[in-house]
């Protein structure tokens, strides 16, 4: 191993060159920051668009579920009415009362 002392770059380069390098670094950092801001804004817009689309799809699904629930409720009401009518008819038959049957003319 030698006893050589490593000379620092700052001691070997002229000051104007060092200042130019610093200026270039600042410019590159500023451009990188600008690009990062633009990317963040684009990501924000994409996120808002995705949220809006998700809300639209959810609203459509909710509307379909509501429609299905309404139909199911109507069918349940019809089924309840039919069961009640059948129950009344069975009660009449079991009690021995004659059941009235309407006759249709063809």
FENHU-V705326 format. One record per backbone hydrogen bond with DSSP energy under -0.5 kcal/mol. CO is the residue of the C=O (numbers start at 0). NH is the residue of the N-H. Records with the same first field share a line. If there is no record, write none. Layout:
BEGIN
CO->NH / NH
END
This chain:
BEGIN
3->5
7->10 / 11
8->11 / 12
13->16 / 17
14->18
15->19
16->20
17->21
18->22
19->23
20->24
21->25
22->26
23->27
24->28
25->29
26->30
27->31
28->32
29->33
30->34
31->35
32->36
33->37
34->38
35->39
36->40
37->41
38->42
39->43
40->44
41->45
42->46
43->47
44->48
45->49
46->50
47->51
48->52
49->53
50->54
51->55
52->56
53->57
54->58
55->59
56->60
57->61
58->62
59->63
60->64
61->65
62->66
63->67
64->68
65->69
66->70
67->71
68->72
69->73
70->74
71->75
72->76
73->77
74->78
75->79
76->80
77->81
78->82
79->83
80->84
81->85
82->86
83->87
84->88
85->89
86->90
87->91
88->92
89->93
90->94
91->95 / 96
92->95
99->101
END
